[in-house]
Amino acid sequence: MAPLLRSLLADPDRYLQSFRLFLERSTEHQCMQEFVERQLPAVIASIGNGKSTINVLSVGGGAGEMDLQILSKIRARYPGAAINNEVIEPSADQISKYKERVAQASNLENIKFTWHKETAYEYESRMNAEKKAKKWDFIHMIQMLYYVKDVPATIRYFHSLLESQGKLLIILVSGKSGWETLWKKYGSSLPLGDLCLYISSADLSRMLDSAGLKHQLYELPSHMDITSCFIEGDKDGELLLDFLTETLDFAKTAPPELKRQLMEELRKPGCSENRDGKVFFNNNLGVIVIEP
C-alpha cells in the first residue's frame, strides 16, 4: 500500500502552503528568535576578532527571515566590519522573497548579499570544479539537513570551510520532539526516501561524536497547534497532516489502518500534549554549534 503515497515535495505549491500554515500555527520562528536574542551573541563572540570583513554563509537560507536577524546580531557585535553574506537556496520563489525582504529592510548598509540558486550539494560540486575553497567566519544551516543525500559528508565539507575562529550553527528538530517519535515509528510507511531524510539533533550529535567534532547542543522548546488535524474534512488540518507526514493528501490517500494508528500516535504524550481542549504537538528544536 505504501508506494501509493506520494511525497509532499512532489507538489511544491502545496508544500509551501503547508509550510506557511506550520509557521503560523507553531512557535517555530519565535523560539529561534529567542535563541538569536539570548544565546547567539555568546556563540559569535569571537568569530570576527580583528577582521575588517566577516564572511557569513547561509545554507538553505529560505526567505531570509532568520538570516536577517542573525546578521543584525553580527553587526551589533562588530559594528565597524563589513559583512559579506552569501546564500545557498534552491527555490527561486524563496530567493525572490528574500530579496524583497532585503529591499524593505533598513540598517543593512555594510552588508553585501549574494544569492546562489542551488542546493548545498550543487554548491559543493561547483566549488570543487572551480577548485575554490572559500573560508567562512560563520556558516548556518537552519532546518535544511533533511534535504541532503549524505549528512556526514555535507557536514564534513562545510566544517572544512570554517576559519580558525569560525562556527557552524545547525538547527533541526530535537531528539526530544514529537517529530522524533513520529519519524522513528512511521517513517518506513511514509513516502520520503530519496527526497527527505529523518534526522534529529540527537542523530546529528551522535554523528559528530563519532567524527570527533567538538560541539554544543541547545534545546529550544516549541509547540504547534494541531487540533484541526482531528476535525474530519478540515482543510487546514489536512494541510498540517501533509506537513507532519511529508505526504501529499495524507488524509485522503493513506491506508485506513496507517491513518488510524498515526492519528492515535499524534494524541499521545510522546508526540503532543492536550491543553484546554486543544492538541499541541511537541515541535522542540535542537541547535548544534560546531567548532572548527
Salt bridges, closest charged atoms under 4 A:
GLU34 OE2 - ARG38 NH1 3.51
GLU37 OE1 - LYS73 NZ 3.25
GLU65 OE1 - HIS29 ND1 2.93
ASP67 OD1 - HIS140 NE2 3.98
GLU86 OE1 - HIS116 NE2 2.66
GLU86 OE2 - LYS134 NZ 2.94
ASP93 OD2 - ARG20 NH2 3.68
ASP93 OD1 - LYS97 NZ 3.04
GLU109 OE2 - ARG75 NH2 3.85
GLU118 OE2 - ARG126 NH2 2.78
GLU130 OE2 - ARG126 NH1 3.78
GLU130 OE1 - LYS132 NZ 2.98
ASP137 OD1 - LYS51 NZ 2.54
GLU163 OE2 - LYS51 NZ 3.62
GLU180 OE1 - LYS184 NZ 3.59
ASP203 OD2 - LYS184 NZ 3.35
ASP203 OD1 - ARG206 NH2 2.68
ASP209 OD1 - HIS215 NE2 3.97
ASP225 OD2 - LYS278 NZ 3.79
GLU232 OE2 - LYS259 NZ 3.72
ASP236 OD2 - ARG25 NH2 2.83
GLU238 OE1 - LYS252 NZ 2.96
ASP242 OD2 - ARG14 NE 2.53
ASP249 OD1 - ARG14 NH2 3.66
GLU257 OE2 - ARG260 NH2 2.58
GLU264 OE2 - ARG260 NH1 2.65
GLU265 OE1 - LYS185 NZ 3.05
GLU265 OE1 - LYS268 NZ 3.79
GLU273 OE2 - ARG275 NH1 2.79
GLU291 OE1 - LYS167 NZ 3.68
